[in-house]
Amino acid sequence: MPSIRVRFIRDKGFISRAISGITGSLFSHVEFGTPDGTWIGAHIEDGIRERRANYCSPPLEYVYEIPITGDREIEALQWMRSKIGAAYNTVDILGLMFEARSLRSPNRYICSQFCTEGLIRFYGAHNVLNVLDDWTYRITPETLHLSPIFVGNQISRREG
């Protein structure tokens, strides 16, 4: 069955722990999975990239598969890949840290902003989160994980 795969993680590294701590989140990162097993997401060091399946082995990982029609799955994957090369929204992390809503950089993404915009595009805001496109930069991995779209769609969970 066609689906969109989404993975929430917290890794062992300093940046992962800092993001999780600053945002008060269980998770520090969220990304999309592809049918090829790769992961597409935004990372602070190089923006949005497609990474190999085993690029990291996080001790905390929740993976979801959200059903979608075949045509929409292809369209979603094309959209994800069209964002590869976009820069990371480092300023937004400062905005989250200091609760300064004006700190952000248009056309740059944090991981949860990228995934929120994608999920809203694929499924509609009414199924994801009640957030306008202009406010997706305020969504953290933890906030996105609260979305009802994930209920009943978890395929794996690792906590260590």
KEDREN-355020 format. One record per residue (C-alpha): x, y, z; chain. Coordinates in nm, 2 decimals. Layout:
N
     c1     c2     c3 chain
      X      Y      Z     A
...
This chain:
160
     c1     c2     c3 chain
   0.00   0.00   0.00     A
   0.14   0.35  -0.09     A
   0.23   0.55   0.21     A
   0.44   0.84   0.34     A
   0.70   0.73   0.60     A
   0.79   0.97   0.88     A
   1.06   0.91   1.14     A
   1.11   1.10   1.47     A
   1.45   1.05   1.64     A
   1.68   1.17   1.91     A
   2.04   1.08   1.86     A
   2.33   1.07   2.11     A
   2.52   1.37   1.97     A
   2.56   1.71   2.13     A
   2.35   1.89   1.87     A
   2.07   1.64   1.91     A
   2.07   1.67   2.28     A
   2.09   2.05   2.26     A
   1.79   2.07   2.02     A
   1.59   1.84   2.23     A
   1.68   2.03   2.55     A
   1.62   2.38   2.41     A
   1.28   2.29   2.26     A
   1.18   2.07   2.55     A
   1.11   1.78   2.32     A
   1.14   1.41   2.34     A
   1.26   1.42   1.98     A
   1.53   1.63   1.82     A
   1.47   1.55   1.45     A
   1.20   1.44   1.21     A
   1.24   1.33   0.85     A
   1.07   1.16   0.56     A
   1.15   0.81   0.44     A
   1.15   0.70   0.07     A
   1.04   0.37  -0.09     A
   1.42   0.32  -0.16     A
   1.49   0.32   0.22     A
   1.67   0.66   0.22     A
   1.58   0.95   0.45     A
   1.51   1.31   0.33     A
   1.54   1.58   0.60     A
   1.69   1.91   0.71     A
   2.01   1.90   0.92     A
   2.20   2.20   1.06     A
   2.53   2.11   0.89     A
   2.40   2.08   0.53     A
   2.03   2.17   0.50     A
   1.79   1.93   0.32     A
   1.96   1.62   0.18     A
   1.87   1.27   0.10     A
   2.07   1.03   0.32     A
   2.14   0.66   0.30     A
   1.92   0.43   0.50     A
   2.18   0.37   0.78     A
   2.33   0.71   0.81     A
   2.25   0.71   1.18     A
   2.14   0.46   1.45     A
   1.95   0.67   1.70     A
   1.86   0.51   2.04     A
   1.52   0.68   2.02     A
   1.32   0.63   1.70     A
   0.95   0.62   1.62     A
   0.86   0.54   1.26     A
   0.51   0.59   1.10     A
   0.36   0.50   0.77     A
   0.06   0.72   0.67     A
  -0.15   0.57   0.39     A
  -0.18   0.78   0.06     A
  -0.29   0.70  -0.29     A
  -0.03   0.59  -0.54     A
  -0.04   0.91  -0.75     A
  -0.01   1.13  -0.44     A
   0.29   0.92  -0.31     A
   0.48   1.00  -0.64     A
   0.38   1.36  -0.61     A
   0.49   1.37  -0.24     A
   0.83   1.22  -0.33     A
   0.88   1.47  -0.61     A
   0.80   1.75  -0.37     A
   1.04   1.62  -0.10     A
   1.33   1.58  -0.36     A
   1.25   1.93  -0.50     A
   1.36   2.07  -0.16     A
   1.70   1.90  -0.16     A
   1.96   2.17  -0.14     A
   1.76   2.42   0.06     A
   1.96   2.57   0.34     A
   1.90   2.51   0.71     A
   1.70   2.77   0.90     A
   1.96   2.82   1.18     A
   1.81   3.16   1.28     A
   1.48   2.98   1.35     A
   1.65   2.76   1.61     A
   1.75   3.08   1.79     A
   1.39   3.20   1.76     A
   1.26   2.89   1.92     A
   1.53   2.91   2.19     A
   1.45   3.27   2.28     A
   1.07   3.26   2.20     A
   1.14   3.53   1.94     A
   0.88   3.47   1.67     A
   1.04   3.72   1.43     A
   1.37   3.52   1.41     A
   1.35   3.32   1.09     A
   1.49   3.30   0.74     A
   1.25   3.25   0.45     A
   1.33   2.97   0.21     A
   1.53   2.79   0.47     A
   1.40   2.50   0.68     A
   1.44   2.32   1.01     A
   1.35   1.95   1.00     A
   1.01   1.99   1.15     A
   0.92   2.28   0.93     A
   1.01   2.08   0.62     A
   0.80   1.78   0.73     A
   0.51   1.99   0.85     A
   0.49   2.17   0.52     A
   0.51   1.85   0.33     A
   0.24   1.67   0.54     A
   0.01   1.97   0.51     A
   0.07   1.97   0.13     A
   0.00   1.59   0.10     A
  -0.29   1.56   0.35     A
  -0.43   1.91   0.43     A
  -0.39   2.11   0.75     A
  -0.71   1.98   0.89     A
  -0.55   1.63   0.91     A
  -0.21   1.74   1.03     A
  -0.20   2.04   1.26     A
  -0.41   2.36   1.27     A
  -0.12   2.58   1.15     A
  -0.10   2.82   0.86     A
   0.19   2.78   0.61     A
   0.34   3.10   0.74     A
   0.38   2.95   1.09     A
   0.53   2.62   1.01     A
   0.87   2.75   1.12     A
   0.74   2.75   1.48     A
   0.67   2.37   1.48     A
   0.92   2.15   1.66     A
   0.95   1.77   1.62     A
   0.76   1.73   1.94     A
   0.48   1.95   1.83     A
   0.45   1.77   1.50     A
   0.45   1.44   1.68     A
   0.12   1.55   1.85     A
  -0.06   1.54   1.51     A
  -0.35   1.31   1.49     A
  -0.23   1.19   1.15     A
   0.02   0.96   1.33     A
  -0.25   0.78   1.55     A
  -0.27   0.42   1.45     A
   0.01   0.45   1.19     A
   0.32   0.36   1.39     A
   0.52   0.08   1.24     A
   0.82   0.07   1.47     A
   0.94   0.21   1.80     A
   1.29   0.19   1.96     A
   1.36   0.35   2.30     A
   1.71   0.31   2.44     A
